[in-house]
Amino acid sequence: MGNEFGCISLLRVKRVVLMAGATFALVLFAQLFHLQDFKSLSSLFSAEKVDVEQGSFIDQSRNSTSPGVLDAANANVSDLVSTGTEVSDEMVSGESNVKDDSDPENIKTFVDTSDDDLDIEDEFPSKDDSDPENMKNFVDTSDVDLDPKDEFPSNDFVELKNNTKVLGVIKGNISKQENPPEFKLPVSNYTSKSDFSPGHDVVIGRGALPPSNSQFLSTSPENLEKTPSNDVNSASVTIPTMRKDSEDMPKKNGSPKILEVGLSNPANDSSFSSIPATKERVKEPDQMVVPISKMNDMLLSSYASYKAVPRWSSAADEELRNVKSMIENAATIEKDPHFDVRLYRNFSAFKRSYELMEQVLKVYVYAEGERPIFHQAPLKGIYASEGWFMKQLKSNKRFLTKNMNKAHLFYLPFSSRELEIALYVPNSHSRDNLVQRLSDYVSLIKTKYGSWNRTDGADHFLVACHDWAPAETRNIMANCIRSLCNADIKEGFRVGKDVSLPETYVRSAQNPLRQLGGKPASQRRFLAFFAGNMHGYLRPILLSYWENKDPDMKIFGPLRKAKGEMTYAEYMKSSKYCICAKGYEVNSPRVVEAIFYECVPVIISDNFVPPFFETLNWKSFAVFVLEKDIPNLKTILLSISKTRYRLMQQRVKLVQQHFLWHSKPVKYDVFYMILHSIWHSRVSQT
């Protein structure tokens, strides 16, 4: 009897041990799937805790080591999004995901899918005497049409690999750079690491809010011209009647998404998690509409809440803090002999910030990356902004440094256009390999250097003009300052962190200023002009109302060259207002073209953040029309007085200098303005 009882007891003990082992294995297995990588497993058993300076510690979970971006979590979404015709009644916050390291893959054979350009005589890029060796790295991959002939809209393909919520990088100890050239900033004591090294932990939290009277954050009331009589847009013009069919424009299925006040990113919507091969090419309008006035609120909100502070300090951190203080305390400039201060949000802050950029800024350019995707970009066509910026930055000795400890910014030198040409398989309806290539590149940088790991990429930036760039960089470069032509709030563009890149159609790489200018205001005989292919859902609506309906409204489809007929450029040079209607995406080269030809731009593209938005007062020289107000387009334009129009057209001519490429950069031109926007974003995060 005793032996039998002992055997039963032994069996029960074994059964309990087996169940405990199975339970432990199950827990371990589940943890491995929830972590971003196997290395993060060690954080489960870590008892370390890092103090947060000037902020509260935010501990979402200890099973993730990837910090993200701190959004304005405590702001009220209803303050930014109004009801009625301008904005939808509801916005749902989403989450951004960061893709982790992956194994590199071999580069596929280069495939040239570019189209012939309208200007066939311009076959070769210009040669800059200041940088003859680098010129061979820049190529001409221009297109036939003014808009990219994409196979599908950019938001068809969004990589969502995990459920990691993006939080913010917090403030740490700061250090001082030693003797920057041509300029000396105030000295302060600090303790920092002497060099970059990977493998350090990051703390996530909220930094202290800047003072409310900050010059850096404030906007001059007189420059914003808040009164309806000065702001020309469809929301400020009262229309007694509205065409019913415009109100019944089709709505896209699903609720609109916005990421935590001001930093939109519809990343957690299930509609983005899978990529149907039969996706419709023509997108329909979204319910979410953020007008230009609300973007101003989003910009200020992001300044007050977004902080990107490193795991450990570098020599450049204290410099940025000092620079920010100088900008905030800049002397007020009411008049300037070379500028119209009303063109700018805060001219005093801009002028001081620009001067400090010239004196202080140092950029490190990674040498890693194989051509043609890296260190090579087009100088002609609609993607030319990528190539011209890359070329002129890499040849600019003033801003470049080879010392990572002195760098305020790190440039990821890839071309989104060359990425598409080299790797995209036509009709495949998949961009997985494009995203994988960028992921491999980031993994290489993270493994080789500590520069990325120090801020989780928050002090890194990219310049990309292809429509697909937002989706391709949304996860793996989520914390970076992304300079994007496709600056669409609903596509994840973060006002205040990301930078709207001008889409400049360069027709001649040898002479980017060819055909510059237009007729004076008194000689512009057409009220409005538009011509272009029927890309997207909006342009067919525009033509259905205005093509061949009114002699004052020159609205066409594709405008082909014909003997004796006016050309596209001649129409722009002869029109008062140039209609900049979105295509597949919110951006269009027509915005810069209108300014190039001294025509007042009329932007019809909901949720589009215009270039240099953090600097320029766009309402002082442009008209914004909501997409739903297309039936009332002429009424809106005629409501603008002749005096007001002449003033706006004069300001277009003045602001033009900020949108021009030169063979060698000229002060305040588009190269310096793009760089300043990136610099401004970096300083504001300090």
Summary of the structure (lengths in Angstrom):
residues: 686
radius of gyration: 26.5
end to end distance: 78.1
largest distance: 115.1
contacts: 2287
relative contact order: 0.15
helix: 34%
strand: 9%
